Amino acid sequence: MVLGALLGGPIVDFIRRDIGKTQFEYLHTNVETGKIEKRYIEVSAWRTISFFGFVLCICMLLILSTYN
């Protein structure tokens, strides 16, 4: 908990200030033409922060479920 408090703020500031928006590229097969197209999805910094927080919570729950 202390590490989260110490590292959370700087990591969130880094994502908001330096990265800004995150862009993911993926391949999509067009149903009408049958061609494979490159598509992009752009995600805001707040969604990126929320996603990584969700992933970390799931990892924590998995680790805690195996604790005796």
Secondary structure, 3 states (H helix, E strand, C coil): CHHHHHHHHHHHHHHHHHHCCEEEEEEEECCCCCCEEEEEEEECHHHHHHHHHHHHHHHHHHHHHCCC
